[in-house]
């Protein structure tokens, strides 16, 4: 890899930063290294190291939220057994409904609204932290990878979604990081010498190790002082029951938050989806970009809510246990309503490099009916959860 690494220049206009996004809120710091058996071996090569075997990230596999998908992959790589659905539940992302009036896909970044990010680390005994200085970020990233922990960042490559740095090497006296993104399956139009990697063509000098990790051209990411996060410190874990309470409280708060300058939340987000799907054909095609992404993200989220809450029923007793079981069934109904209108395979899966299907008027009408019904079900959920929390022991 003696040639300079080329940088892809295909960032959509809608993803380009114009001002600091609303997602700059976070980071708790504590001390102590986590000592546990790593799931994947750390290997040394080319003046650096890499975590061997972190699987490719993809949409269309019921792990569609890039934030929670990356965290799950990161923790699993570090030997911490947690499911995607639990990360979605603990963080509250599984309950979210958020949209921009212009239907920009970046609206689905969960940090655009409320969530309980700290609850994930608190439950698993991890203190997630950030660093203020670029030099510190680069040095700590190497240490984190050396110890088997990938690094979480935004816009490691291409558009600003959450990504993972899984390794680093020295080239021409400089450190180059590489890892996984949800865009790895898409087709990059790079004219130089290319090699085939599944459905993706990527320049050979941007591919690292037998894992086919791609060069993290954007490292250390967007606003690293707040968004590039490390998971290699421990804290005293809280109980799963306490974590569930935090999650349910956030479920209620999310639908109460007022609109921001560019985003609407909860029932208002449902209204944006419905109003867009009800436009005539010409207006719909002009305005409602990435409709598959928005509906698929909601399908994925409601499925995660159903799975997480179903697994949590045993944490409660008596009447609260019965009510949580009822809530679980309501989320399953929300999922079923959406799937009856549009199959999951026609949503986020299309972003793995395939052409996106156009939804006809009949299918959009089915979605409108499903969304209006789900909006009513969302209100039922919050009535039940308020009662559960009122009687919490």
Long-range contacts (C-beta under 8 A, 24 or more apart in sequence): 1-171, 1-204, 1-205, 2-172, 3-205, 4-172, 4-205, 5-171, 5-176, 5-205, 5-206, 5-215, 5-217, 6-190, 6-192, 6-203, 6-205, 6-206, 7-217, 8-157, 8-158, 8-188, 8-190, 8-217, 10-158, 10-188, 10-189, 11-158, 11-159, 11-160, 12-159, 14-102, 14-104, 14-105, 14-106, 14-289, 15-105, 15-106, 15-159, 15-160, 17-160, 17-222, 20-223, 21-106, 21-109, 21-111, 21-112, 21-222, 22-111, 22-112, 22-260, 22-262, 22-263, 23-109, 23-111, 23-112, 23-154, 23-227, 24-111, 24-223, 24-226, 24-227, 25-111, 25-226, 26-111, 26-117, 26-128, 26-130, 26-226, 26-227, 26-229, 27-128, 27-129, 27-130, 27-226, 27-229, 28-118, 28-121, 28-127, 28-128, 28-129, 29-127, 29-129, 29-130, 29-233, 30-127, 30-129, 30-233, 30-234, 30-235, 31-127, 31-233, 32-127, 32-233, 32-234, 32-235, 33-147, 33-232, 33-233, 33-234, 34-78, 34-125, 34-126, 34-232, 34-233, 34-234, 36-78, 36-79, 36-80, 37-79, 38-77, 38-78, 38-79, 38-148, 39-76, 39-77, 39-78, 39-79, 40-77, 40-148, 42-145, 42-146, 42-147, 42-148, 43-209, 45-169, 45-209, 46-169, 46-170, 46-171, 47-169, 47-170, 48-142, 48-145, 48-167, 48-168, 48-169, 48-170, 48-175, 49-142, 49-145, 49-146, 49-167, 49-168, 50-145, 50-166, 50-167, 50-168, 50-169, 50-178, 50-208, 50-209, 50-211, 50-213, 51-77, 51-145, 51-148, 51-150, 51-166, 51-167, 52-209, 52-211, 53-77, 53-211, 54-150, 54-164, 54-166, 54-179, 54-180, 54-211, 54-213, 55-180, 56-180, 56-184, 56-185, 56-198, 57-164, 57-180, 57-181, 57-182, 57-184, 58-182, 58-184, 58-185, 58-352, 59-182, 59-296, 59-348, 59-349, 59-351, 59-352, 60-296, 60-344, 60-345, 60-347, 60-348, 60-349, 60-350, 60-351, 60-352, 61-349, 62-300, 62-303, 62-304, 62-344, 63-300, 64-296, 64-297, 64-300, 64-348, 65-93, 65-108, 65-110, 65-297, 65-300, 65-301, 66-109, 66-161, 66-162, 66-163, 66-182, 67-91, 67-93, 67-109, 67-110, 67-111, 67-162, 68-93, 68-110, 68-304, 69-162, 69-182, 70-152, 70-162, 70-163, 70-164, 70-180, 71-120, 71-152, 73-150, 73-164, 73-180, 74-149, 74-150, 74-152, 74-164, 74-231, 75-124, 75-126, 75-231, 77-148, 77-149, 77-150, 77-166, 78-148, 78-149, 78-150, 78-231, 78-232, 79-148, 80-124, 80-126, 82-124, 83-307, 84-304, 85-303, 85-304, 85-307, 85-308, 85-311, 86-308, 86-311, 87-120, 88-301, 88-304, 88-305, 88-308, 89-247, 89-304, 89-305, 89-307, 89-308, 89-309, 89-312, 90-116, 90-119, 90-120, 90-123, 90-243, 90-246, 90-247, 90-308, 91-115, 91-116, 91-117, 91-119, 91-120, 91-247, 92-116, 92-119, 92-247, 92-250, 92-251, 92-254, 93-301, 93-304, 94-301, 94-302, 94-304, 94-305, 94-308, 95-250, 95-251, 95-254, 95-301, 95-305, 96-254, 96-265, 96-301, 97-254, 97-255, 97-265, 97-266, 97-267, 97-269, 97-270, 97-298, 97-378, 98-263, 98-264, 98-265, 98-269, 99-263, 99-264, 99-268, 99-269, 99-272, 99-273, 99-294, 100-262, 100-263, 100-264, 100-272, 101-262, 101-264, 101-272, 102-287, 102-289, 103-272, 103-276, 103-287, 103-288, 103-289, 103-290, 103-291, 103-294, 104-289, 104-290, 105-289, 105-290, 105-293, 105-294, 106-160, 107-263, 107-294, 108-293, 108-294, 108-297, 109-160, 109-161, 109-162, 112-260, 112-263, 113-254, 113-257, 113-260, 113-263, 113-265, 114-250, 114-253, 114-254, 114-257, 114-265, 115-250, 115-254, 116-246, 116-247, 116-249, 116-250, 119-243, 119-246, 119-247, 119-250, 121-231, 121-235, 122-235, 122-237, 122-238, 122-243, 123-237, 123-238, 123-240, 123-243, 124-237, 125-234, 125-235, 125-236, 125-237, 126-231, 126-233, 126-234, 126-235, 127-233, 127-234, 127-235, 128-229, 128-230, 128-231, 128-233, 129-229, 129-230, 129-233, 130-224, 130-225, 130-226, 130-227, 130-228, 130-229, 130-230, 131-224, 131-225, 131-228, 131-230, 132-225, 133-225, 134-220, 134-224, 137-220, 137-224, 137-225, 137-228, 138-175, 138-220, 140-230, 141-165, 141-168, 141-177, 141-219, 141-220, 141-228, 141-230, 142-168, 142-175, 143-232, 144-230, 144-231, 144-232, 147-232, 149-230, 149-231, 149-232, 150-179, 150-180, 151-177, 151-179, 151-228, 151-229, 151-230, 152-228, 152-229, 152-230, 152-231, 153-216, 153-218, 153-219, 153-220, 153-221, 153-222, 153-224, 153-227, 153-228, 153-229, 154-221, 154-222, 154-223, 154-227, 154-228, 155-218, 155-221, 155-222, 156-181, 156-216, 156-217, 156-218, 156-219, 156-221, 157-181, 157-183, 157-214, 157-215, 157-216, 157-217, 157-218, 158-183, 158-188, 158-218, 159-183, 160-222, 163-216, 163-221, 165-216, 165-219, 166-211, 166-213, 167-208, 167-209, 167-213, 169-208, 176-215, 176-216, 177-215, 177-216, 177-219, 177-220, 178-208, 178-209, 178-213, 178-214, 178-215, 178-216, 179-213, 179-214, 179-216, 180-213, 180-214, 181-214, 182-351, 184-214, 185-352, 185-353, 186-351, 186-352, 186-353, 187-353, 199-352, 199-353, 199-354, 200-353, 240-312, 240-315, 241-315, 241-316, 244-312, 244-315, 244-316, 245-389, 245-392, 247-308, 248-385, 248-388, 248-389, 249-389, 251-381, 251-382, 251-385, 252-382, 252-385, 252-386, 252-389, 255-378, 255-382, 266-378, 267-375, 267-378, 267-379, 270-371, 270-372, 270-374, 270-375, 270-378, 273-367, 273-371, 274-368, 274-371, 274-372, 277-364, 277-365, 277-367, 277-368, 277-371, 278-364, 278-368, 281-361, 284-364, 285-358, 291-359, 292-346, 292-347, 292-348, 292-350, 292-351, 292-356, 292-357, 292-359, 293-347, 293-348, 293-351, 295-338, 295-342, 295-347, 295-367, 296-344, 296-347, 296-348, 296-349, 297-348, 298-338, 299-335, 299-338, 299-339, 299-344, 299-347, 300-348, 302-331, 302-334, 302-335, 302-338, 302-374, 303-335, 305-331, 306-331, 306-332, 306-334, 306-335, 316-388, 319-391, 320-388, 320-391, 320-392, 323-384, 323-387, 323-388, 324-388, 326-384, 327-381, 327-384, 327-385, 327-388, 330-377, 330-380, 330-381, 330-384, 331-381, 333-377, 334-374, 334-377, 334-378, 337-370, 337-373, 337-374, 337-377, 338-367, 338-370, 338-371, 338-374, 340-366, 340-370, 341-366, 341-367, 341-369, 341-370, 342-366, 342-367
